[in-house]
Amino acid sequence: MIARYPLALISSESQGQRHASHVPLFRAADRSLFGHVDRRNPQFSQRRFSARLVFMGPQRYIPPEAYHSRLLPTWNYVAVHMDAEIEVLDDIESALGALRDTCDLLQPPQAPFQFDGDDPRVIANAPHILALRVRSLHEEGRFKLSQDKRGIDSDAALEHLLQRDEDSERALLQALRDFAAAAEPSHA
């Protein structure tokens, strides 16, 4: 689940201040997770801290008409909750390693951009990046997939969960992008 939906909500508390950040994290060979964040993110000012991570998978409202029987609506989802120890690595080699490993996982070999430690963009941005090493202390899969319903209704709910409403998603994302553009100061 984490490999398919790597964006984690990292929640922690430090000196009475609550923090939450959305950070993509990926499994390393030793089963730990790695990622990177902007150095200015106050949540990562400590060298080591405990956190709760939540990885959200597919989720969707299941209306009554999705079922074959006469049932009430519900919300189905898949998630992983993790208690973890996060180590913040504040050195250029770790930052470059996190960037390289992330690109190796996400960029197809034939893509025009491939990680290059000598790329001026990488050289300019690496000092502004902190690498993360995450050690899982406890992981728990949580899901609600209408498994309490009869087989035919459970299957119908799963089919509804898997449907995509791309036009609706496109409209929402366009509206958010337009809002952000309108809020930016003009650089005329």
Phi and psi restraints in degrees (value plus and minus 20) as a CYANA .aco file:
   2 ILE   PHI     -85.2   -45.2
   2 ILE   PSI     -57.7   -17.7
   3 ALA   PHI     -83.5   -43.5
   3 ALA   PSI     -55.4   -15.4
   4 ARG   PHI    -101.9   -61.9
   4 ARG   PSI     -53.0   -13.0
   5 TYR   PHI    -148.6  -108.6
   5 TYR   PSI      55.9    95.9
   6 PRO   PHI     -98.5   -58.5
   6 PRO   PSI     -27.9    12.1
   7 LEU   PHI     -94.0   -54.0
   7 LEU   PSI      92.8   132.8
   8 ALA   PHI    -121.6   -81.6
   8 ALA   PSI     121.6   161.6
   9 LEU   PHI    -110.6   -70.6
   9 LEU   PSI      94.4   134.4
  10 ILE   PHI    -121.4   -81.4
  10 ILE   PSI      98.1   138.1
  11 SER   PHI    -137.8   -97.8
  11 SER   PSI     110.9   150.9
  12 SER   PHI    -171.9  -131.9
  12 SER   PSI     152.5   192.5
  13 GLU   PHI    -156.3  -116.3
  13 GLU   PSI     118.6   158.6
  14 SER   PHI    -163.1  -123.1
  14 SER   PSI     103.4   143.4
  15 GLN   PHI      30.9    70.9
  15 GLN   PSI      26.2    66.2
  16 GLY   PHI      57.0    97.0
  16 GLY   PSI     -20.0    20.0
  17 GLN   PHI    -122.8   -82.8
  17 GLN   PSI     106.0   146.0
  18 ARG   PHI    -108.3   -68.3
  18 ARG   PSI     122.7   162.7
  19 HIS   PHI    -151.6  -111.6
  19 HIS   PSI     130.6   170.6
  20 ALA   PHI    -169.8  -129.8
  20 ALA   PSI     111.8   151.8
  21 SER   PHI    -157.5  -117.5
  21 SER   PSI     130.0   170.0
  22 HIS   PHI    -122.5   -82.5
  22 HIS   PSI      97.5   137.5
  23 VAL   PHI    -158.6  -118.6
  23 VAL   PSI     107.4   147.4
  24 PRO   PHI     -91.4   -51.4
  24 PRO   PSI     112.3   152.3
  25 LEU   PHI    -147.7  -107.7
  25 LEU   PSI     124.5   164.5
  26 PHE   PHI    -150.3  -110.3
  26 PHE   PSI     128.8   168.8
  27 ARG   PHI     -93.8   -53.8
  27 ARG   PSI     115.1   155.1
  28 ALA   PHI    -114.7   -74.7
  28 ALA   PSI     150.5   190.5
  29 ALA   PHI     -79.3   -39.3
  29 ALA   PSI     -51.7   -11.7
  30 ASP   PHI    -105.4   -65.4
  30 ASP   PSI      -9.3    30.7
  31 ARG   PHI      57.7    97.7
  31 ARG   PSI     -22.8    17.2
  32 SER   PHI     -93.1   -53.1
  32 SER   PSI     156.8   196.8
  33 LEU   PHI    -137.4   -97.4
  33 LEU   PSI     134.4   174.4
  34 PHE   PHI    -155.9  -115.9
  34 PHE   PSI     138.8   178.8
  35 GLY   PHI    -193.0  -153.0
  35 GLY   PSI    -188.3  -148.3
  36 HIS   PHI    -172.5  -132.5
  36 HIS   PSI     135.9   175.9
  37 VAL   PHI    -159.5  -119.5
  37 VAL   PSI     145.8   185.8
  38 ASP   PHI     -90.0   -50.0
  38 ASP   PSI     112.5   152.5
  39 ARG   PHI     -75.0   -35.0
  39 ARG   PSI     -49.9    -9.9
  40 ARG   PHI     -96.7   -56.7
  40 ARG   PSI     -27.7    12.3
  41 ASN   PHI     -88.8   -48.8
  41 ASN   PSI      94.4   134.4
  42 PRO   PHI     -84.4   -44.4
  42 PRO   PSI     -41.0    -1.0
  43 GLN   PHI     -83.3   -43.3
  43 GLN   PSI     -45.1    -5.1
  44 PHE   PHI    -128.5   -88.5
  44 PHE   PSI      10.1    50.1
  45 SER   PHI    -100.1   -60.1
  45 SER   PSI     -38.3     1.7
  46 GLN   PHI    -109.4   -69.4
  46 GLN   PSI     133.0   173.0
  47 ARG   PHI     -93.6   -53.6
  47 ARG   PSI     -50.9   -10.9
  48 ARG   PHI    -170.6  -130.6
  48 ARG   PSI     118.1   158.1
  49 PHE   PHI    -178.8  -138.8
  49 PHE   PSI     140.1   180.1
  50 SER   PHI    -109.5   -69.5
  50 SER   PSI     128.3   168.3
  51 ALA   PHI    -172.1  -132.1
  51 ALA   PSI     141.3   181.3
  52 ARG   PHI    -128.0   -88.0
  52 ARG   PSI     108.8   148.8
  53 LEU   PHI    -133.3   -93.3
  53 LEU   PSI     121.8   161.8
  54 VAL   PHI    -149.7  -109.7
  54 VAL   PSI     103.5   143.5
  55 PHE   PHI    -126.4   -86.4
  55 PHE   PSI      99.4   139.4
  56 MET   PHI    -118.5   -78.5
  56 MET   PSI     109.1   149.1
  57 GLY   PHI    -118.3   -78.3
  57 GLY   PSI    -169.9  -129.9
  58 PRO   PHI     -80.9   -40.9
  58 PRO   PSI     124.5   164.5
  59 GLN   PHI    -174.8  -134.8
  59 GLN   PSI     127.3   167.3
  60 ARG   PHI    -190.4  -150.4
  60 ARG   PSI     127.9   167.9
  61 TYR   PHI     -89.3   -49.3
  61 TYR   PSI     113.1   153.1
  62 ILE   PHI    -131.3   -91.3
  62 ILE   PSI      84.9   124.9
  63 PRO   PHI     -96.1   -56.1
  63 PRO   PSI     141.3   181.3
  64 PRO   PHI     -75.3   -35.3
  64 PRO   PSI     -55.9   -15.9
  65 GLU   PHI     -91.2   -51.2
  65 GLU   PSI     -28.4    11.6
  66 ALA   PHI     -94.6   -54.6
  66 ALA   PSI     -45.6    -5.6
  67 TYR   PHI    -104.8   -64.8
  67 TYR   PSI     140.5   180.5
  68 HIS   PHI    -104.2   -64.2
  68 HIS   PSI     -54.6   -14.6
  69 SER   PHI    -108.2   -68.2
  69 SER   PSI     152.5   192.5
  70 ARG   PHI    -107.0   -67.0
  70 ARG   PSI      74.4   114.4
  71 LEU   PHI    -143.6  -103.6
  71 LEU   PSI     142.4   182.4
  72 LEU   PHI    -103.1   -63.1
  72 LEU   PSI     139.8   179.8
  73 PRO   PHI     -89.4   -49.4
  73 PRO   PSI     143.2   183.2
  74 THR   PHI    -174.7  -134.7
  74 THR   PSI    -198.8  -158.8
  75 TRP   PHI    -146.5  -106.5
  75 TRP   PSI     104.6   144.6
  76 ASN   PHI    -126.5   -86.5
  76 ASN   PSI     128.7   168.7
  77 TYR   PHI    -180.7  -140.7
  77 TYR   PSI     144.8   184.8
  78 VAL   PHI    -153.6  -113.6
  78 VAL   PSI     113.7   153.7
  79 ALA   PHI    -169.7  -129.7
  79 ALA   PSI     139.4   179.4
  80 VAL   PHI    -144.4  -104.4
  80 VAL   PSI     108.6   148.6
  81 HIS   PHI    -126.1   -86.1
  81 HIS   PSI     116.8   156.8
  82 MET   PHI    -157.9  -117.9
  82 MET   PSI     110.8   150.8
  83 ASP   PHI    -113.2   -73.2
  83 ASP   PSI     112.6   152.6
  84 ALA   PHI    -166.4  -126.4
  84 ALA   PSI     140.9   180.9
  85 GLU   PHI    -127.5   -87.5
  85 GLU   PSI     104.0   144.0
  86 ILE   PHI    -127.4   -87.4
  86 ILE   PSI     108.1   148.1
  87 GLU   PHI    -128.6   -88.6
  87 GLU   PSI     107.0   147.0
  88 VAL   PHI    -117.0   -77.0
  88 VAL   PSI     102.0   142.0
  89 LEU   PHI    -123.2   -83.2
  89 LEU   PSI      92.0   132.0
  90 ASP   PHI    -126.5   -86.5
  90 ASP   PSI      39.4    79.4
  91 ASP   PHI    -163.1  -123.1
  91 ASP   PSI     132.7   172.7
  92 ILE   PHI     -84.1   -44.1
  92 ILE   PSI     -56.1   -16.1
  93 GLU   PHI     -84.0   -44.0
  93 GLU   PSI     -61.7   -21.7
  94 SER   PHI     -87.0   -47.0
  94 SER   PSI     -60.7   -20.7
  95 ALA   PHI     -81.6   -41.6
  95 ALA   PSI     -67.0   -27.0
  96 LEU   PHI     -83.6   -43.6
  96 LEU   PSI     -59.4   -19.4
  97 GLY   PHI     -82.9   -42.9
  97 GLY   PSI     -62.0   -22.0
  98 ALA   PHI     -84.8   -44.8
  98 ALA   PSI     -62.0   -22.0
  99 LEU   PHI     -82.5   -42.5
  99 LEU   PSI     -67.5   -27.5
 100 ARG   PHI     -80.4   -40.4
 100 ARG   PSI     -68.9   -28.9
 101 ASP   PHI     -85.1   -45.1
 101 ASP   PSI     -56.3   -16.3
 102 THR   PHI     -85.0   -45.0
 102 THR   PSI     -66.7   -26.7
 103 CYS   PHI     -82.3   -42.3
 103 CYS   PSI     -61.1   -21.1
 104 ASP   PHI     -79.3   -39.3
 104 ASP   PSI     -55.3   -15.3
 105 LEU   PHI     -98.1   -58.1
 105 LEU   PSI     -55.8   -15.8
 106 LEU   PHI    -121.9   -81.9
 106 LEU   PSI     -49.0    -9.0
 107 GLN   PHI    -109.6   -69.6
 107 GLN   PSI     102.2   142.2
 108 PRO   PHI     -82.4   -42.4
 108 PRO   PSI     129.7   169.7
 109 PRO   PHI     -77.0   -37.0
 109 PRO   PSI     -49.3    -9.3
 110 GLN   PHI    -109.6   -69.6
 110 GLN   PSI     -21.5    18.5
 111 ALA   PHI     -86.5   -46.5
 111 ALA   PSI     127.3   167.3
 112 PRO   PHI     -80.2   -40.2
 112 PRO   PSI     -57.0   -17.0
 113 PHE   PHI    -111.1   -71.1
 113 PHE   PSI     107.5   147.5
 114 GLN   PHI    -151.1  -111.1
 114 GLN   PSI     125.7   165.7
 115 PHE   PHI     -79.3   -39.3
 115 PHE   PSI     113.7   153.7
 116 ASP   PHI    -163.5  -123.5
 116 ASP   PSI      91.8   131.8
 117 GLY   PHI     -80.8   -40.8
 117 GLY   PSI     -36.1     3.9
 118 ASP   PHI    -114.9   -74.9
 118 ASP   PSI     -22.7    17.3
 119 ASP   PHI     -83.7   -43.7
 119 ASP   PSI     108.6   148.6
 120 PRO   PHI     -76.3   -36.3
 120 PRO   PSI     -51.9   -11.9
 121 ARG   PHI     -86.4   -46.4
 121 ARG   PSI     -60.5   -20.5
 122 VAL   PHI     -86.5   -46.5
 122 VAL   PSI     -66.5   -26.5
 123 ILE   PHI     -79.5   -39.5
 123 ILE   PSI     -61.1   -21.1
 124 ALA   PHI     -90.3   -50.3
 124 ALA   PSI     -54.3   -14.3
 125 ASN   PHI    -113.7   -73.7
 125 ASN   PSI     -46.1    -6.1
 126 ALA   PHI     -74.6   -34.6
 126 ALA   PSI     -59.7   -19.7
 127 PRO   PHI     -85.2   -45.2
 127 PRO   PSI     -34.0     6.0
 128 HIS   PHI    -117.7   -77.7
 128 HIS   PSI     -10.9    29.1
 129 ILE   PHI    -138.0   -98.0
 129 ILE   PSI     118.6   158.6
 130 LEU   PHI    -130.6   -90.6
 130 LEU   PSI     113.0   153.0
 131 ALA   PHI    -105.7   -65.7
 131 ALA   PSI     132.0   172.0
 132 LEU   PHI    -142.8  -102.8
 132 LEU   PSI     119.7   159.7
 133 ARG   PHI    -142.4  -102.4
 133 ARG   PSI     104.8   144.8
 134 VAL   PHI    -138.1   -98.1
 134 VAL   PSI     104.0   144.0
 135 ARG   PHI    -128.3   -88.3
 135 ARG   PSI      99.2   139.2
 136 SER   PHI     -93.3   -53.3
 136 SER   PSI     111.2   151.2
 137 LEU   PHI    -119.1   -79.1
 137 LEU   PSI     -51.9   -11.9
 138 HIS   PHI    -179.8  -139.8
 138 HIS   PSI     112.5   152.5
 139 GLU   PHI    -143.8  -103.8
 139 GLU   PSI     120.8   160.8
 140 GLU   PHI    -160.9  -120.9
 140 GLU   PSI     101.7   141.7
 141 GLY   PHI     -99.7   -59.7
 141 GLY   PSI     113.9   153.9
 142 ARG   PHI    -147.0  -107.0
 142 ARG   PSI     115.3   155.3
 143 PHE   PHI    -174.9  -134.9
 143 PHE   PSI     130.9   170.9
 144 LYS   PHI    -153.4  -113.4
 144 LYS   PSI      88.3   128.3
 145 LEU   PHI    -147.1  -107.1
 145 LEU   PSI      18.2    58.2
 146 SER   PHI      30.4    70.4
 146 SER   PSI      13.9    53.9
 147 GLN   PHI     -88.6   -48.6
 147 GLN   PSI     -33.4     6.6
 148 ASP   PHI    -104.3   -64.3
 148 ASP   PSI     -24.3    15.7
 149 LYS   PHI    -111.7   -71.7
 149 LYS   PSI     145.2   185.2
 150 ARG   PHI     -79.3   -39.3
 150 ARG   PSI     136.3   176.3
 151 GLY   PHI     -69.8   -29.8
 151 GLY   PSI     -66.7   -26.7
 152 ILE   PHI     -86.1   -46.1
 152 ILE   PSI     -57.1   -17.1
 153 ASP   PHI     -96.4   -56.4
 153 ASP   PSI     -58.3   -18.3
 154 SER   PHI     -81.7   -41.7
 154 SER   PSI     -63.1   -23.1
 155 ASP   PHI     -83.7   -43.7
 155 ASP   PSI     -61.1   -21.1
 156 ALA   PHI     -85.1   -45.1
 156 ALA   PSI     -59.4   -19.4
 157 ALA   PHI     -85.2   -45.2
 157 ALA   PSI     -59.5   -19.5
 158 LEU   PHI     -83.3   -43.3
 158 LEU   PSI     -63.1   -23.1
 159 GLU   PHI     -80.9   -40.9
 159 GLU   PSI     -60.7   -20.7
 160 HIS   PHI     -85.9   -45.9
 160 HIS   PSI     -61.0   -21.0
 161 LEU   PHI     -79.5   -39.5
 161 LEU   PSI     -57.4   -17.4
 162 LEU   PHI    -100.2   -60.2
 162 LEU   PSI     -31.8     8.2
 163 GLN   PHI     -88.6   -48.6
 163 GLN   PSI     127.3   167.3
 164 ARG   PHI    -134.1   -94.1
 164 ARG   PSI     115.7   155.7
 165 ASP   PHI    -128.4   -88.4
 165 ASP   PSI      50.2    90.2
 166 GLU   PHI     -84.1   -44.1
 166 GLU   PSI     -54.1   -14.1
 167 ASP   PHI     -83.3   -43.3
 167 ASP   PSI     -62.7   -22.7
 168 SER   PHI     -85.8   -45.8
 168 SER   PSI     -62.5   -22.5
 169 GLU   PHI     -83.9   -43.9
 169 GLU   PSI     -60.7   -20.7
 170 ARG   PHI     -82.2   -42.2
 170 ARG   PSI     -63.4   -23.4
 171 ALA   PHI     -83.6   -43.6
 171 ALA   PSI     -63.0   -23.0
 172 LEU   PHI     -82.6   -42.6
 172 LEU   PSI     -68.1   -28.1
 173 LEU   PHI     -85.2   -45.2
 173 LEU   PSI     -57.7   -17.7
 174 GLN   PHI     -84.4   -44.4
 174 GLN   PSI     -62.4   -22.4
 175 ALA   PHI     -83.0   -43.0
 175 ALA   PSI     -61.4   -21.4
 176 LEU   PHI     -85.0   -45.0
 176 LEU   PSI     -61.5   -21.5
 177 ARG   PHI     -84.6   -44.6
 177 ARG   PSI     -62.6   -22.6
 178 ASP   PHI     -83.7   -43.7
 178 ASP   PSI     -60.6   -20.6
 179 PHE   PHI     -81.7   -41.7
 179 PHE   PSI     -65.5   -25.5
 180 ALA   PHI     -84.6   -44.6
 180 ALA   PSI     -59.7   -19.7
 181 ALA   PHI     -85.5   -45.5
 181 ALA   PSI     -58.6   -18.6
 182 ALA   PHI     -89.7   -49.7
 182 ALA   PSI     -48.5    -8.5
 183 ALA   PHI    -101.2   -61.2
 183 ALA   PSI     -38.5     1.5
 184 GLU   PHI     -93.9   -53.9
 184 GLU   PSI     121.7   161.7
 185 PRO   PHI     -87.2   -47.2
 185 PRO   PSI     125.8   165.8
 186 SER   PHI     -92.0   -52.0
 186 SER   PSI     118.8   158.8
 187 HIS   PHI    -131.7   -91.7
 187 HIS   PSI      25.5    65.5
